[in-house]
Amino acid sequence: MSFLEKFRQFVRFERFTTNDKEQTTEYSVATTTDYSSLKVSELKTLAKERGFTGYSNLRKTQLIELLNK
């Protein structure tokens, strides 16, 4: 299973519209916090994408704690 397939297990996209004068479509992202099935390299990729620093020497449990903040 690729990283993207695993990531899709954790992210759910919801579509909703507002009832203002102008009809707008927005998207929200709901995420879960169970990262235990991901590899350390995948957790580090997520940490990098979220803009965290100082994660390169962290262990898996520490990375999961960081991502849950």
CHARMM-style PDB file with segment names, atoms N, HN, CA, C and O in Angstrom:
ATOM      1  N   MET     1       0.843  -1.165   0.000  1.00  0.00      PROA
ATOM      2  CA  MET     1       0.000   0.000   0.000  1.00  0.00      PROA
ATOM      3  C   MET     1       0.897   1.240   0.000  1.00  0.00      PROA
ATOM      4  O   MET     1       1.823   1.351   0.804  1.00  0.00      PROA
ATOM      5  N   SER     2       0.613   2.151  -0.897  1.00  0.00      PROA
ATOM      6  HN  SER     2      -0.139   2.061  -1.551  1.00  0.00      PROA
ATOM      7  CA  SER     2       1.440   3.351  -1.010  1.00  0.00      PROA
ATOM      8  C   SER     2       1.130   4.348   0.103  1.00  0.00      PROA
ATOM      9  O   SER     2       0.127   4.231   0.808  1.00  0.00      PROA
ATOM     10  N   PHE     3       2.006   5.319   0.238  1.00  0.00      PROA
ATOM     11  HN  PHE     3       2.820   5.414  -0.335  1.00  0.00      PROA
ATOM     12  CA  PHE     3       1.827   6.352   1.255  1.00  0.00      PROA
ATOM     13  C   PHE     3       0.508   7.092   1.043  1.00  0.00      PROA
ATOM     14  O   PHE     3      -0.214   7.373   2.000  1.00  0.00      PROA
ATOM     15  N   LEU     4       0.202   7.403  -0.210  1.00  0.00      PROA
ATOM     16  HN  LEU     4       0.789   7.174  -0.987  1.00  0.00      PROA
ATOM     17  CA  LEU     4      -1.026   8.134  -0.509  1.00  0.00      PROA
ATOM     18  C   LEU     4      -2.266   7.321  -0.121  1.00  0.00      PROA
ATOM     19  O   LEU     4      -3.226   7.874   0.415  1.00  0.00      PROA
ATOM     20  N   GLU     5      -2.247   6.037  -0.384  1.00  0.00      PROA
ATOM     21  HN  GLU     5      -1.467   5.588  -0.820  1.00  0.00      PROA
ATOM     22  CA  GLU     5      -3.374   5.177   0.001  1.00  0.00      PROA
ATOM     23  C   GLU     5      -3.527   5.133   1.515  1.00  0.00      PROA
ATOM     24  O   GLU     5      -4.646   5.183   2.026  1.00  0.00      PROA
ATOM     25  N   LYS     6      -2.409   5.041   2.239  1.00  0.00      PROA
ATOM     26  HN  LYS     6      -1.500   5.001   1.823  1.00  0.00      PROA
ATOM     27  CA  LYS     6      -2.475   5.047   3.699  1.00  0.00      PROA
ATOM     28  C   LYS     6      -2.979   6.392   4.209  1.00  0.00      PROA
ATOM     29  O   LYS     6      -3.775   6.451   5.146  1.00  0.00      PROA
ATOM     30  N   PHE     7      -2.506   7.478   3.583  1.00  0.00      PROA
ATOM     31  HN  PHE     7      -1.859   7.431   2.822  1.00  0.00      PROA
ATOM     32  CA  PHE     7      -2.924   8.814   3.996  1.00  0.00      PROA
ATOM     33  C   PHE     7      -4.427   8.986   3.815  1.00  0.00      PROA
ATOM     34  O   PHE     7      -5.086   9.599   4.654  1.00  0.00      PROA
ATOM     35  N   ARG     8      -4.964   8.458   2.743  1.00  0.00      PROA
ATOM     36  HN  ARG     8      -4.428   7.959   2.062  1.00  0.00      PROA
ATOM     37  CA  ARG     8      -6.409   8.561   2.495  1.00  0.00      PROA
ATOM     38  C   ARG     8      -7.229   7.847   3.556  1.00  0.00      PROA
ATOM     39  O   ARG     8      -8.397   8.178   3.755  1.00  0.00      PROA
ATOM     40  N   GLN     9      -6.645   6.882   4.234  1.00  0.00      PROA
ATOM     41  HN  GLN     9      -5.695   6.613   4.072  1.00  0.00      PROA
ATOM     42  CA  GLN     9      -7.343   6.219   5.328  1.00  0.00      PROA
ATOM     43  C   GLN     9      -7.528   7.170   6.504  1.00  0.00      PROA
ATOM     44  O   GLN     9      -8.459   7.002   7.292  1.00  0.00      PROA
ATOM     45  N   PHE    10      -6.658   8.161   6.632  1.00  0.00      PROA
ATOM     46  HN  PHE    10      -5.902   8.297   5.992  1.00  0.00      PROA
ATOM     47  CA  PHE    10      -6.677   9.064   7.766  1.00  0.00      PROA
ATOM     48  C   PHE    10      -7.416  10.366   7.482  1.00  0.00      PROA
ATOM     49  O   PHE    10      -7.755  11.100   8.409  1.00  0.00      PROA
ATOM     50  N   VAL    11      -7.666  10.658   6.212  1.00  0.00      PROA
ATOM     51  HN  VAL    11      -7.390  10.062   5.458  1.00  0.00      PROA
ATOM     52  CA  VAL    11      -8.261  11.935   5.867  1.00  0.00      PROA
ATOM     53  C   VAL    11      -9.597  11.707   5.176  1.00  0.00      PROA
ATOM     54  O   VAL    11      -9.724  10.871   4.281  1.00  0.00      PROA
ATOM     55  N   ARG    12     -10.578  12.467   5.612  1.00  0.00      PROA
ATOM     56  HN  ARG    12     -10.475  13.146   6.339  1.00  0.00      PROA
ATOM     57  CA  ARG    12     -11.901  12.387   5.009  1.00  0.00      PROA
ATOM     58  C   ARG    12     -12.276  13.799   4.570  1.00  0.00      PROA
ATOM     59  O   ARG    12     -12.221  14.731   5.371  1.00  0.00      PROA
ATOM     60  N   PHE    13     -12.654  13.962   3.308  1.00  0.00      PROA
ATOM     61  HN  PHE    13     -12.699  13.205   2.657  1.00  0.00      PROA
ATOM     62  CA  PHE    13     -13.046  15.259   2.795  1.00  0.00      PROA
ATOM     63  C   PHE    13     -14.563  15.361   2.825  1.00  0.00      PROA
ATOM     64  O   PHE    13     -15.271  14.442   2.413  1.00  0.00      PROA
ATOM     65  N   GLU    14     -15.047  16.487   3.317  1.00  0.00      PROA
ATOM     66  HN  GLU    14     -14.472  17.233   3.652  1.00  0.00      PROA
ATOM     67  CA  GLU    14     -16.473  16.725   3.366  1.00  0.00      PROA
ATOM     68  C   GLU    14     -16.779  17.952   2.525  1.00  0.00      PROA
ATOM     69  O   GLU    14     -16.067  18.954   2.589  1.00  0.00      PROA
ATOM     70  N   ARG    15     -17.834  17.867   1.742  1.00  0.00      PROA
ATOM     71  HN  ARG    15     -18.412  17.053   1.690  1.00  0.00      PROA
ATOM     72  CA  ARG    15     -18.220  18.994   0.910  1.00  0.00      PROA
ATOM     73  C   ARG    15     -19.476  19.616   1.502  1.00  0.00      PROA
ATOM     74  O   ARG    15     -20.421  18.910   1.855  1.00  0.00      PROA
ATOM     75  N   PHE    16     -19.480  20.920   1.608  1.00  0.00      PROA
ATOM     76  HN  PHE    16     -18.713  21.493   1.321  1.00  0.00      PROA
ATOM     77  CA  PHE    16     -20.667  21.604   2.095  1.00  0.00      PROA
ATOM     78  C   PHE    16     -20.770  22.960   1.417  1.00  0.00      PROA
ATOM     79  O   PHE    16     -19.776  23.485   0.915  1.00  0.00      PROA
ATOM     80  N   THR    17     -21.959  23.522   1.401  1.00  0.00      PROA
ATOM     81  HN  THR    17     -22.766  23.095   1.809  1.00  0.00      PROA
ATOM     82  CA  THR    17     -22.179  24.827   0.786  1.00  0.00      PROA
ATOM     83  C   THR    17     -22.805  25.759   1.799  1.00  0.00      PROA
ATOM     84  O   THR    17     -23.446  25.320   2.754  1.00  0.00      PROA
ATOM     85  N   THR    18     -22.613  27.049   1.583  1.00  0.00      PROA
ATOM     86  HN  THR    18     -22.092  27.405   0.808  1.00  0.00      PROA
ATOM     87  CA  THR    18     -23.211  28.049   2.452  1.00  0.00      PROA
ATOM     88  C   THR    18     -24.452  28.607   1.772  1.00  0.00      PROA
ATOM     89  O   THR    18     -24.599  28.475   0.557  1.00  0.00      PROA
ATOM     90  N   ASN    19     -25.328  29.215   2.517  1.00  0.00      PROA
ATOM     91  HN  ASN    19     -25.209  29.322   3.504  1.00  0.00      PROA
ATOM     92  CA  ASN    19     -26.563  29.766   1.969  1.00  0.00      PROA
ATOM     93  C   ASN    19     -26.527  31.296   1.947  1.00  0.00      PROA
ATOM     94  O   ASN    19     -27.541  31.942   2.210  1.00  0.00      PROA
ATOM     95  N   ASP    20     -25.388  31.864   1.641  1.00  0.00      PROA
ATOM     96  HN  ASP    20     -24.564  31.339   1.427  1.00  0.00      PROA
ATOM     97  CA  ASP    20     -25.255  33.307   1.527  1.00  0.00      PROA
ATOM     98  C   ASP    20     -25.837  33.768   0.194  1.00  0.00      PROA
ATOM     99  O   ASP    20     -26.352  32.962  -0.581  1.00  0.00      PROA
ATOM    100  N   LYS    21     -25.750  35.085  -0.065  1.00  0.00      PROA
ATOM    101  HN  LYS    21     -25.332  35.739   0.565  1.00  0.00      PROA
ATOM    102  CA  LYS    21     -26.240  35.616  -1.339  1.00  0.00      PROA
ATOM    103  C   LYS    21     -25.553  34.931  -2.510  1.00  0.00      PROA
ATOM    104  O   LYS    21     -26.187  34.576  -3.504  1.00  0.00      PROA
ATOM    105  N   GLU    22     -24.274  34.759  -2.375  1.00  0.00      PROA
ATOM    106  HN  GLU    22     -23.759  35.047  -1.568  1.00  0.00      PROA
ATOM    107  CA  GLU    22     -23.513  34.041  -3.405  1.00  0.00      PROA
ATOM    108  C   GLU    22     -23.333  32.603  -2.928  1.00  0.00      PROA
ATOM    109  O   GLU    22     -22.896  32.368  -1.802  1.00  0.00      PROA
ATOM    110  N   GLN    23     -23.665  31.661  -3.772  1.00  0.00      PROA
ATOM    111  HN  GLN    23     -24.020  31.852  -4.687  1.00  0.00      PROA
ATOM    112  CA  GLN    23     -23.513  30.251  -3.410  1.00  0.00      PROA
ATOM    113  C   GLN    23     -22.032  29.885  -3.490  1.00  0.00      PROA
ATOM    114  O   GLN    23     -21.426  29.984  -4.557  1.00  0.00      PROA
ATOM    115  N   THR    24     -21.458  29.472  -2.390  1.00  0.00      PROA
ATOM    116  HN  THR    24     -21.950  29.391  -1.523  1.00  0.00      PROA
ATOM    117  CA  THR    24     -20.043  29.120  -2.342  1.00  0.00      PROA
ATOM    118  C   THR    24     -19.882  27.667  -1.928  1.00  0.00      PROA
ATOM    119  O   THR    24     -20.657  27.155  -1.120  1.00  0.00      PROA
ATOM    120  N   THR    25     -18.903  27.021  -2.467  1.00  0.00      PROA
ATOM    121  HN  THR    25     -18.274  27.437  -3.123  1.00  0.00      PROA
ATOM    122  CA  THR    25     -18.597  25.651  -2.068  1.00  0.00      PROA
ATOM    123  C   THR    25     -17.269  25.660  -1.340  1.00  0.00      PROA
ATOM    124  O   THR    25     -16.282  26.209  -1.831  1.00  0.00      PROA
ATOM    125  N   GLU    26     -17.249  25.055  -0.178  1.00  0.00      PROA
ATOM    126  HN  GLU    26     -18.050  24.610   0.221  1.00  0.00      PROA
ATOM    127  CA  GLU    26     -16.022  24.967   0.609  1.00  0.00      PROA
ATOM    128  C   GLU    26     -15.767  23.517   0.963  1.00  0.00      PROA
ATOM    129  O   GLU    26     -16.673  22.686   0.918  1.00  0.00      PROA
ATOM    130  N   TYR    27     -14.536  23.223   1.312  1.00  0.00      PROA
ATOM    131  HN  TYR    27     -13.799  23.899   1.349  1.00  0.00      PROA
ATOM    132  CA  TYR    27     -14.163  21.879   1.709  1.00  0.00      PROA
ATOM    133  C   TYR    27     -13.505  21.931   3.083  1.00  0.00      PROA
ATOM    134  O   TYR    27     -12.718  22.831   3.375  1.00  0.00      PROA
ATOM    135  N   SER    28     -13.828  20.986   3.894  1.00  0.00      PROA
ATOM    136  HN  SER    28     -14.468  20.255   3.657  1.00  0.00      PROA
ATOM    137  CA  SER    28     -13.147  20.865   5.184  1.00  0.00      PROA
ATOM    138  C   SER    28     -12.484  19.495   5.228  1.00  0.00      PROA
ATOM    139  O   SER    28     -12.891  18.569   4.526  1.00  0.00      PROA
ATOM    140  N   VAL    29     -11.476  19.385   6.048  1.00  0.00      PROA
ATOM    141  HN  VAL    29     -11.146  20.137   6.618  1.00  0.00      PROA
ATOM    142  CA  VAL    29     -10.756  18.122   6.177  1.00  0.00      PROA
ATOM    143  C   VAL    29     -10.853  17.665   7.626  1.00  0.00      PROA
ATOM    144  O   VAL    29     -10.497  18.402   8.545  1.00  0.00      PROA
ATOM    145  N   ALA    30     -11.338  16.448   7.819  1.00  0.00      PROA
ATOM    146  HN  ALA    30     -11.627  15.849   7.073  1.00  0.00      PROA
ATOM    147  CA  ALA    30     -11.388  15.863   9.149  1.00  0.00      PROA
ATOM    148  C   ALA    30     -10.334  14.766   9.206  1.00  0.00      PROA
ATOM    149  O   ALA    30     -10.331  13.865   8.367  1.00  0.00      PROA
ATOM    150  N   THR    31      -9.460  14.833  10.165  1.00  0.00      PROA
ATOM    151  HN  THR    31      -9.463  15.565  10.847  1.00  0.00      PROA
ATOM    152  CA  THR    31      -8.399  13.835  10.256  1.00  0.00      PROA
ATOM    153  C   THR    31      -8.526  13.044  11.545  1.00  0.00      PROA
ATOM    154  O   THR    31      -9.067  13.516  12.545  1.00  0.00      PROA
ATOM    155  N   THR    32      -8.023  11.854  11.488  1.00  0.00      PROA
ATOM    156  HN  THR    32      -7.584  11.470  10.675  1.00  0.00      PROA
ATOM    157  CA  THR    32      -7.956  11.045  12.694  1.00  0.00      PROA
ATOM    158  C   THR    32      -6.535  11.112  13.231  1.00  0.00      PROA
ATOM    159  O   THR    32      -5.642  11.638  12.566  1.00  0.00      PROA
ATOM    160  N   THR    33      -6.326  10.594  14.402  1.00  0.00      PROA
ATOM    161  HN  THR    33      -7.051  10.166  14.942  1.00  0.00      PROA
ATOM    162  CA  THR    33      -5.002  10.723  15.011  1.00  0.00      PROA
ATOM    163  C   THR    33      -4.316   9.382  15.211  1.00  0.00      PROA
ATOM    164  O   THR    33      -3.408   9.285  16.036  1.00  0.00      PROA
ATOM    165  N   ASP    34      -4.716   8.352  14.487  1.00  0.00      PROA
ATOM    166  HN  ASP    34      -5.454   8.431  13.817  1.00  0.00      PROA
ATOM    167  CA  ASP    34      -4.089   7.047  14.621  1.00  0.00      PROA
ATOM    168  C   ASP    34      -3.002   6.889  13.561  1.00  0.00      PROA
ATOM    169  O   ASP    34      -3.272   6.450  12.444  1.00  0.00      PROA
ATOM    170  N   TYR    35      -1.787   7.247  13.918  1.00  0.00      PROA
ATOM    171  HN  TYR    35      -1.568   7.604  14.826  1.00  0.00      PROA
ATOM    172  CA  TYR    35      -0.670   7.185  12.989  1.00  0.00      PROA
ATOM    173  C   TYR    35       0.168   5.924  13.179  1.00  0.00      PROA
ATOM    174  O   TYR    35       1.192   5.764  12.514  1.00  0.00      PROA
ATOM    175  N   SER    36      -0.238   5.043  14.055  1.00  0.00      PROA
ATOM    176  HN  SER    36      -1.070   5.173  14.595  1.00  0.00      PROA
ATOM    177  CA  SER    36       0.595   3.905  14.416  1.00  0.00      PROA
ATOM    178  C   SER    36       0.849   2.934  13.265  1.00  0.00      PROA
ATOM    179  O   SER    36       1.826   2.186  13.300  1.00  0.00      PROA
ATOM    180  N   SER    37      -0.005   2.932  12.255  1.00  0.00      PROA
ATOM    181  HN  SER    37      -0.799   3.540  12.227  1.00  0.00      PROA
ATOM    182  CA  SER    37       0.201   2.007  11.137  1.00  0.00      PROA
ATOM    183  C   SER    37       1.163   2.561  10.083  1.00  0.00      PROA
ATOM    184  O   SER    37       1.542   1.849   9.153  1.00  0.00      PROA
ATOM    185  N   LEU    38       1.556   3.823  10.226  1.00  0.00      PROA
ATOM    186  HN  LEU    38       1.249   4.402  10.981  1.00  0.00      PROA
ATOM    187  CA  LEU    38       2.492   4.423   9.276  1.00  0.00      PROA
ATOM    188  C   LEU    38       3.929   4.125   9.668  1.00  0.00      PROA
ATOM    189  O   LEU    38       4.235   3.901  10.840  1.00  0.00      PROA
ATOM    190  N   LYS    39       4.807   4.126   8.670  1.00  0.00      PROA
ATOM    191  HN  LYS    39       4.558   4.308   7.718  1.00  0.00      PROA
ATOM    192  CA  LYS    39       6.229   3.940   8.907  1.00  0.00      PROA
ATOM    193  C   LYS    39       6.840   5.249   9.388  1.00  0.00      PROA
ATOM    194  O   LYS    39       6.267   6.319   9.183  1.00  0.00      PROA
ATOM    195  N   VAL    40       8.000   5.166  10.024  1.00  0.00      PROA
ATOM    196  HN  VAL    40       8.466   4.297  10.190  1.00  0.00      PROA
ATOM    197  CA  VAL    40       8.688   6.349  10.527  1.00  0.00      PROA
ATOM    198  C   VAL    40       8.955   7.334   9.387  1.00  0.00      PROA
ATOM    199  O   VAL    40       8.787   8.541   9.559  1.00  0.00      PROA
ATOM    200  N   SER    41       9.363   6.830   8.240  1.00  0.00      PROA
ATOM    201  HN  SER    41       9.499   5.850   8.101  1.00  0.00      PROA
ATOM    202  CA  SER    41       9.643   7.723   7.105  1.00  0.00      PROA
ATOM    203  C   SER    41       8.378   8.456   6.659  1.00  0.00      PROA
ATOM    204  O   SER    41       8.449   9.617   6.256  1.00  0.00      PROA
ATOM    205  N   GLU    42       7.234   7.798   6.725  1.00  0.00      PROA
ATOM    206  HN  GLU    42       7.177   6.855   7.052  1.00  0.00      PROA
ATOM    207  CA  GLU    42       5.971   8.436   6.352  1.00  0.00      PROA
ATOM    208  C   GLU    42       5.564   9.481   7.392  1.00  0.00      PROA
ATOM    209  O   GLU    42       5.029  10.534   7.045  1.00  0.00      PROA
ATOM    210  N   LEU    43       5.818   9.185   8.657  1.00  0.00      PROA
ATOM    211  HN  LEU    43       6.252   8.329   8.939  1.00  0.00      PROA
ATOM    212  CA  LEU    43       5.531  10.152   9.722  1.00  0.00      PROA
ATOM    213  C   LEU    43       6.414  11.385   9.580  1.00  0.00      PROA
ATOM    214  O   LEU    43       5.960  12.507   9.805  1.00  0.00      PROA
ATOM    215  N   LYS    44       7.667  11.180   9.210  1.00  0.00      PROA
ATOM    216  HN  LYS    44       8.035  10.268   9.027  1.00  0.00      PROA
ATOM    217  CA  LYS    44       8.579  12.302   9.003  1.00  0.00      PROA
ATOM    218  C   LYS    44       8.133  13.155   7.819  1.00  0.00      PROA
ATOM    219  O   LYS    44       8.259  14.379   7.846  1.00  0.00      PROA
ATOM    220  N   THR    45       7.616  12.508   6.789  1.00  0.00      PROA
ATOM    221  HN  THR    45       7.513  11.514   6.767  1.00  0.00      PROA
ATOM    222  CA  THR    45       7.094  13.247   5.640  1.00  0.00      PROA
ATOM    223  C   THR    45       5.911  14.114   6.052  1.00  0.00      PROA
ATOM    224  O   THR    45       5.813  15.269   5.638  1.00  0.00      PROA
ATOM    225  N   LEU    46       5.019  13.568   6.859  1.00  0.00      PROA
ATOM    226  HN  LEU    46       5.099  12.630   7.196  1.00  0.00      PROA
ATOM    227  CA  LEU    46       3.884  14.350   7.353  1.00  0.00      PROA
ATOM    228  C   LEU    46       4.355  15.519   8.218  1.00  0.00      PROA
ATOM    229  O   LEU    46       3.828  16.626   8.108  1.00  0.00      PROA
ATOM    230  N   ALA    47       5.340  15.277   9.069  1.00  0.00      PROA
ATOM    231  HN  ALA    47       5.768  14.378   9.158  1.00  0.00      PROA
ATOM    232  CA  ALA    47       5.876  16.337   9.922  1.00  0.00      PROA
ATOM    233  C   ALA    47       6.472  17.460   9.069  1.00  0.00      PROA
ATOM    234  O   ALA    47       6.279  18.640   9.362  1.00  0.00      PROA
ATOM    235  N   LYS    48       7.183  17.088   8.033  1.00  0.00      PROA
ATOM    236  HN  LYS    48       7.340  16.129   7.796  1.00  0.00      PROA
ATOM    237  CA  LYS    48       7.776  18.077   7.134  1.00  0.00      PROA
ATOM    238  C   LYS    48       6.692  18.880   6.433  1.00  0.00      PROA
ATOM    239  O   LYS    48       6.785  20.104   6.339  1.00  0.00      PROA
ATOM    240  N   GLU    49       5.659  18.192   5.939  1.00  0.00      PROA
ATOM    241  HN  GLU    49       5.583  17.198   6.016  1.00  0.00      PROA
ATOM    242  CA  GLU    49       4.570  18.870   5.232  1.00  0.00      PROA
ATOM    243  C   GLU    49       3.809  19.831   6.143  1.00  0.00      PROA
ATOM    244  O   GLU    49       3.267  20.833   5.677  1.00  0.00      PROA
ATOM    245  N   ARG    50       3.770  19.532   7.420  1.00  0.00      PROA
ATOM    246  HN  ARG    50       4.211  18.718   7.798  1.00  0.00      PROA
ATOM    247  CA  ARG    50       3.062  20.401   8.369  1.00  0.00      PROA
ATOM    248  C   ARG    50       3.948  21.517   8.909  1.00  0.00      PROA
ATOM    249  O   ARG    50       3.494  22.341   9.703  1.00  0.00      PROA
ATOM    250  N   GLY    51       5.208  21.549   8.483  1.00  0.00      PROA
ATOM    251  HN  GLY    51       5.576  20.879   7.837  1.00  0.00      PROA
ATOM    252  CA  GLY    51       6.092  22.639   8.842  1.00  0.00      PROA
ATOM    253  C   GLY    51       6.802  22.499  10.175  1.00  0.00      PROA
ATOM    254  O   GLY    51       7.349  23.473  10.692  1.00  0.00      PROA
ATOM    255  N   PHE    52       6.800  21.298  10.738  1.00  0.00      PROA
ATOM    256  HN  PHE    52       6.355  20.506  10.319  1.00  0.00      PROA
ATOM    257  CA  PHE    52       7.523  21.079  11.990  1.00  0.00      PROA
ATOM    258  C   PHE    52       9.028  21.064  11.731  1.00  0.00      PROA
ATOM    259  O   PHE    52       9.478  20.744  10.631  1.00  0.00      PROA
ATOM    260  N   THR    53       9.790  21.412  12.756  1.00  0.00      PROA
ATOM    261  HN  THR    53       9.424  21.671  13.649  1.00  0.00      PROA
ATOM    262  CA  THR    53      11.248  21.335  12.663  1.00  0.00      PROA
ATOM    263  C   THR    53      11.760  20.484  13.816  1.00  0.00      PROA
ATOM    264  O   THR    53      11.070  20.312  14.821  1.00  0.00      PROA
ATOM    265  N   GLY    54      12.964  19.954  13.671  1.00  0.00      PROA
ATOM    266  HN  GLY    54      13.524  20.093  12.855  1.00  0.00      PROA
ATOM    267  CA  GLY    54      13.584  19.171  14.730  1.00  0.00      PROA
ATOM    268  C   GLY    54      13.015  17.773  14.885  1.00  0.00      PROA
ATOM    269  O   GLY    54      13.141  17.179  15.956  1.00  0.00      PROA
ATOM    270  N   TYR    55      12.400  17.239  13.862  1.00  0.00      PROA
ATOM    271  HN  TYR    55      12.298  17.722  12.993  1.00  0.00      PROA
ATOM    272  CA  TYR    55      11.772  15.916  13.942  1.00  0.00      PROA
ATOM    273  C   TYR    55      12.665  14.794  13.412  1.00  0.00      PROA
ATOM    274  O   TYR    55      12.321  13.622  13.568  1.00  0.00      PROA
ATOM    275  N   SER    56      13.782  15.113  12.803  1.00  0.00      PROA
ATOM    276  HN  SER    56      14.062  16.065  12.676  1.00  0.00      PROA
ATOM    277  CA  SER    56      14.576  14.106  12.099  1.00  0.00      PROA
ATOM    278  C   SER    56      15.143  13.021  13.009  1.00  0.00      PROA
ATOM    279  O   SER    56      15.344  11.895  12.555  1.00  0.00      PROA
ATOM    280  N   ASN    57      15.407  13.324  14.278  1.00  0.00      PROA
ATOM    281  HN  ASN    57      15.244  14.239  14.647  1.00  0.00      PROA
ATOM    282  CA  ASN    57      15.975  12.325  15.187  1.00  0.00      PROA
ATOM    283  C   ASN    57      14.944  11.726  16.135  1.00  0.00      PROA
ATOM    284  O   ASN    57      15.303  10.983  17.048  1.00  0.00      PROA
ATOM    285  N   LEU    58      13.669  12.040  15.930  1.00  0.00      PROA
ATOM    286  HN  LEU    58      13.377  12.644  15.188  1.00  0.00      PROA
ATOM    287  CA  LEU    58      12.635  11.530  16.830  1.00  0.00      PROA
ATOM    288  C   LEU    58      12.301  10.074  16.531  1.00  0.00      PROA
ATOM    289  O   LEU    58      12.410   9.622  15.392  1.00  0.00      PROA
ATOM    290  N   ARG    59      11.897   9.358  17.554  1.00  0.00      PROA
ATOM    291  HN  ARG    59      11.808   9.726  18.480  1.00  0.00      PROA
ATOM    292  CA  ARG    59      11.429   7.983  17.401  1.00  0.00      PROA
ATOM    293  C   ARG    59       9.962   8.009  16.994  1.00  0.00      PROA
ATOM    294  O   ARG    59       9.314   9.055  17.022  1.00  0.00      PROA
ATOM    295  N   LYS    60       9.448   6.838  16.615  1.00  0.00      PROA
ATOM    296  HN  LYS    60       9.974   5.988  16.592  1.00  0.00      PROA
ATOM    297  CA  LYS    60       8.085   6.751  16.102  1.00  0.00      PROA
ATOM    298  C   LYS    60       7.066   7.323  17.090  1.00  0.00      PROA
ATOM    299  O   LYS    60       6.212   8.121  16.702  1.00  0.00      PROA
ATOM    300  N   THR    61       7.146   6.932  18.338  1.00  0.00      PROA
ATOM    301  HN  THR    61       7.839   6.284  18.653  1.00  0.00      PROA
ATOM    302  CA  THR    61       6.169   7.418  19.327  1.00  0.00      PROA
ATOM    303  C   THR    61       6.272   8.929  19.514  1.00  0.00      PROA
ATOM    304  O   THR    61       5.261   9.600  19.724  1.00  0.00      PROA
ATOM    305  N   GLN    62       7.485   9.465  19.440  1.00  0.00      PROA
ATOM    306  HN  GLN    62       8.307   8.921  19.271  1.00  0.00      PROA
ATOM    307  CA  GLN    62       7.670  10.901  19.564  1.00  0.00      PROA
ATOM    308  C   GLN    62       7.099  11.643  18.353  1.00  0.00      PROA
ATOM    309  O   GLN    62       6.520  12.721  18.487  1.00  0.00      PROA
ATOM    310  N   LEU    63       7.269  11.050  17.177  1.00  0.00      PROA
ATOM    311  HN  LEU    63       7.739  10.174  17.068  1.00  0.00      PROA
ATOM    312  CA  LEU    63       6.702  11.638  15.960  1.00  0.00      PROA
ATOM    313  C   LEU    63       5.182  11.670  16.032  1.00  0.00      PROA
ATOM    314  O   LEU    63       4.553  12.658  15.652  1.00  0.00      PROA
ATOM    315  N   ILE    64       4.599  10.582  16.522  1.00  0.00      PROA
ATOM    316  HN  ILE    64       5.109   9.780  16.830  1.00  0.00      PROA
ATOM    317  CA  ILE    64       3.137  10.516  16.646  1.00  0.00      PROA
ATOM    318  C   ILE    64       2.647  11.584  17.621  1.00  0.00      PROA
ATOM    319  O   ILE    64       1.632  12.231  17.364  1.00  0.00      PROA
ATOM    320  N   GLU    65       3.346  11.776  18.725  1.00  0.00      PROA
ATOM    321  HN  GLU    65       4.171  11.250  18.934  1.00  0.00      PROA
ATOM    322  CA  GLU    65       2.989  12.822  19.679  1.00  0.00      PROA
ATOM    323  C   GLU    65       3.068  14.201  19.036  1.00  0.00      PROA
ATOM    324  O   GLU    65       2.198  15.046  19.247  1.00  0.00      PROA
ATOM    325  N   LEU    66       4.110  14.419  18.257  1.00  0.00      PROA
ATOM    326  HN  LEU    66       4.817  13.733  18.086  1.00  0.00      PROA
ATOM    327  CA  LEU    66       4.283  15.693  17.573  1.00  0.00      PROA
ATOM    328  C   LEU    66       3.142  15.940  16.589  1.00  0.00      PROA
ATOM    329  O   LEU    66       2.594  17.041  16.543  1.00  0.00      PROA
ATOM    330  N   LEU    67       2.784  14.941  15.813  1.00  0.00      PROA
ATOM    331  HN  LEU    67       3.229  14.046  15.850  1.00  0.00      PROA
ATOM    332  CA  LEU    67       1.726  15.094  14.807  1.00  0.00      PROA
ATOM    333  C   LEU    67       0.347  15.259  15.435  1.00  0.00      PROA
ATOM    334  O   LEU    67      -0.551  15.820  14.808  1.00  0.00      PROA
ATOM    335  N   ASN    68       0.172  14.789  16.638  1.00  0.00      PROA
ATOM    336  HN  ASN    68       0.902  14.333  17.147  1.00  0.00      PROA
ATOM    337  CA  ASN    68      -1.119  14.930  17.311  1.00  0.00      PROA
ATOM    338  C   ASN    68      -1.307  16.285  17.964  1.00  0.00      PROA
ATOM    339  O   ASN    68      -2.388  16.570  18.480  1.00  0.00      PROA
ATOM    340  N   LYS    69      -0.284  17.130  17.957  1.00  0.00      PROA
ATOM    341  HN  LYS    69       0.594  16.899  17.537  1.00  0.00      PROA
ATOM    342  CA  LYS    69      -0.393  18.463  18.572  1.00  0.00      PROA
ATOM    343  C   LYS    69      -1.290  19.349  17.742  1.00  0.00      PROA
ATOM    344  OT1 LYS    69      -1.508  20.509  18.092  1.00  0.00      PROA
TER     345      LYS     69
END
